[in-house]
Amino acid sequence: MQNLSYVGKVRTVKQIERKNKETKGVDYYTEMTVEFQQEDEKGDDHIETTNFTFPVTALEELKTKKNKFIIVPITNINTAKGTFVFQNDNLPTLYFDKHPFEYAIKAK
């Protein structure tokens, strides 16, 4: 098990629904799309997005975080069936107006 953090910019926040296989009903969640950008060794930009799921009760609050930077704590678990990535709810999710590593990036 490995604890890491995902750092990126919040792009979208919306309500989603998923079918609950046990109850046959529908469960509602908040989905946040976060964009991560980095340069490779050649200086080319690589942009990827990842979706994170939060309780539906967080929808209105998280909408105010759009276009802010976020640090999401994650946990990687390696098993015989593969590597799985989960949000780590034991650590806080942090939000910033500017990229939290901006000063380190400028010093590079």
C-alpha positions in Angstrom: 0.0 0.0 0.0 1.3 3.4 -0.9 -0.1 6.9 0.0 0.3 9.6 -2.6 -1.4 12.8 -3.6 -2.9 13.8 -6.9 -2.4 17.5 -7.7 -4.4 19.2 -10.4 -7.0 21.8 -11.4 -10.7 21.3 -10.9 -12.4 21.5 -14.3 -16.0 20.2 -13.8 -18.2 19.4 -10.9 -21.6 17.7 -11.5 -24.1 15.3 -10.0 -24.1 11.8 -11.3 -26.2 8.8 -10.7 -25.3 5.1 -10.4 -27.5 2.1 -10.3 -27.2 0.3 -6.9 -26.9 -3.4 -7.7 -28.1 -4.5 -4.2 -31.2 -2.3 -3.9 -31.9 -1.9 -7.6 -32.3 1.8 -6.9 -30.3 4.8 -7.9 -27.6 6.4 -5.8 -26.4 10.0 -6.4 -22.9 11.3 -6.1 -20.8 14.4 -6.9 -18.2 13.8 -9.6 -15.3 16.2 -10.0 -13.0 16.1 -13.0 -9.5 17.2 -12.3 -6.9 18.0 -14.9 -3.2 17.3 -14.4 -0.5 18.7 -16.6 3.2 17.9 -16.7 6.1 18.1 -19.0 8.1 15.0 -20.1 11.8 14.9 -20.5 11.6 16.4 -24.0 9.6 19.4 -22.7 6.3 18.3 -24.3 3.1 18.9 -22.2 1.1 15.9 -21.2 -2.5 16.5 -20.0 -4.6 13.9 -18.4 -7.9 14.0 -16.4 -9.1 12.0 -13.6 -12.6 11.8 -12.0 -13.1 11.8 -8.3 -16.3 10.9 -6.5 -17.7 12.7 -3.4 -21.0 12.5 -1.6 -23.9 14.2 -3.3 -24.2 16.5 -0.2 -20.9 18.1 -1.2 -22.2 19.2 -4.7 -22.9 22.9 -4.0 -19.7 23.4 -2.0 -17.6 21.7 -4.6 -19.1 23.8 -7.4 -17.3 26.8 -5.7 -14.0 25.0 -6.2 -14.2 25.0 -10.0 -10.9 26.3 -11.6 -9.1 26.1 -8.2 -6.2 23.7 -7.7 -6.7 20.6 -5.6 -4.6 18.1 -3.7 -6.4 14.8 -3.4 -4.8 12.2 -1.2 -4.9 8.7 -2.8 -3.9 5.2 -1.8 -2.4 2.7 -4.3 -2.9 -0.9 -3.4 -1.1 -3.6 -5.4 -2.7 -7.1 -5.4 -2.4 -10.2 -7.5 -5.3 -8.9 -9.5 -3.7 -5.6 -10.3 -3.1 -2.1 -8.9 -6.1 -0.2 -7.5 -6.3 3.5 -6.7 -8.7 4.9 -4.1 -9.3 8.3 -2.6 -7.9 8.3 1.0 -10.7 9.6 3.2 -8.4 9.6 6.2 -6.5 12.6 4.9 -7.9 16.1 4.0 -8.5 17.2 0.4 -7.0 20.7 0.0 -7.9 23.5 -2.3 -5.7 26.5 -3.5 -6.2 29.5 -5.7 -2.8 29.0 -7.3 -0.9 25.8 -8.1 0.5 24.7 -4.7 3.9 24.0 -6.3 4.1 27.3 -8.2 7.1 28.5 -6.4 9.0 25.3 -6.8 8.2 25.2 -10.5 9.5 28.8 -10.9 12.7 27.9 -9.1 13.4 25.1 -11.6 
